[in-house]
Amino acid sequence: MSIELLQDLHLLTRDRQLNADARRKLKQIRHLVQLLKPALDDALARTADPLVVDCGAGKSYLGALLYELVLGPAGRGTLMAIEARGELSAQAAARAARFGQHRFLAVGDAIASAALPRRPSLVTALHACDTATDDALAMAIAHEADHVAIVPCCQAEVSRQLEHARPADPATAALFAHPLHRRELGSHLTNVVRGLALEAYGYRVTVTELVGWEHSAKNELILGKRVQRYDARARAELQAVLDRFAINPAIVRLLADRDAPAFEAGAREA
C-alpha cells in the first residue's frame, strides 16, 4: 500500500506511525477489502469494466483503498464514491487526481438522486448513518447490482416506531418495553428487515462480523449476491416480521412500489 496515500488519508501520521484510532479504522477497512475480494474477483471475471459504487463515502477511505488494492492493480474497473457533502467529495476527487486514480469518480450528491453510468457490479456502504444505508440498498436493488456489502451505522428509525407500537402479543411487547431494549431491538430488527429485503429481491445473503467487538460496536456486515429475480418465501417472512412488530422501515418504503407485479407473479408460481 502507498505510504503517501495512507498519510493523505490521515491513517498514518507525518512520521509514518499509526495512532490507536487510525489503527482501528485501517484494520476495519483492510478486513472489509478482504471480505469483498470474492465479489470483486467475480466482477472482474464477468465484466470488462466493473463499476463499484461506494455510498455515503465520507472521506473515501474505503474507496481509495479499494482502488489502491484491487482496481488499480487490475488495470480496469471504475470506483464511484457518492457523498452528499460537497467539500468531502471535492477532497476525494483531488486526492484521486494526485495519486493517479484516474478511474475514481467522486460524486457530490445524495445517494437517492445520484445517477449511475451503468449497472453496478458491487454497491457498498461503510457506516452510512441511519437510513442512508437503506438508500444504498435501494440503489443496489433498483440497479440489479451483482453484489451488495453493507456495514450499517447508527439506526434509530425503527426504535422510534416501536415506541408507538402496541402488539397484541404480550411476549412481543415485553421485548421492547424498556427504552434500552427498544433501541437494541430496533437496531436488530432494522438489519433483519434489510437482509430479508435483499433476499426478497433475489439475493443470497450472509450476515457476519466485520471485526471484533473490541475494535467497533458497529461491526455487522451484510453481504448479498444476486442469484435470482425474487424470492416469495423471503417476501412472506419479511411481511410477517413487519406485521408482528408493526414497523415500516425505510427500506420497505423505498421499495414499496417497485416490482409488486413480479412478486405477486412469483408468489403464484411458487
Number of C-alpha atoms within 10 A of each C-alpha: 8 11 11 14 19 19 16 14 18 14 22 19 14 11 7 13 12 17 11 9 11 17 15 16 15 19 15 19 20 15 14 20 19 14 15 18 15 12 21 23 13 15 21 19 11 11 12 10 16 22 26 27 27 27 31 26 29 23 18 26 19 22 30 24 21 23 23 18 17 18 25 20 9 12 11 17 22 20 25 23 29 28 26 18 16 15 13 19 23 16 14 27 20 13 19 21 13 11 14 11 19 14 18 23 18 25 24 21 17 16 24 14 10 15 12 13 8 10 16 24 26 25 25 27 29 26 20 24 16 18 19 22 27 27 23 26 28 24 24 24 22 15 15 20 23 20 27 28 26 26 23 24 20 13 21 17 18 23 25 15 16 22 15 10 15 12 15 10 10 9 9 13 17 12 12 20 12 11 13 11 14 22 20 16 16 25 20 16 19 25 20 15 22 24 22 23 26 27 25 22 24 21 26 18 20 12 16 12 12 20 19 12 11 8 15 13 10 17 20 21 21 22 22 25 20 19 13 12 15 22 21 21 14 18 20 14 15 20 14 12 15 16 12 14 21 16 22 16 20 21 21 18 12 16 19 10 9 13 14 11 10 14 18 13 13 16 15 9 8 9
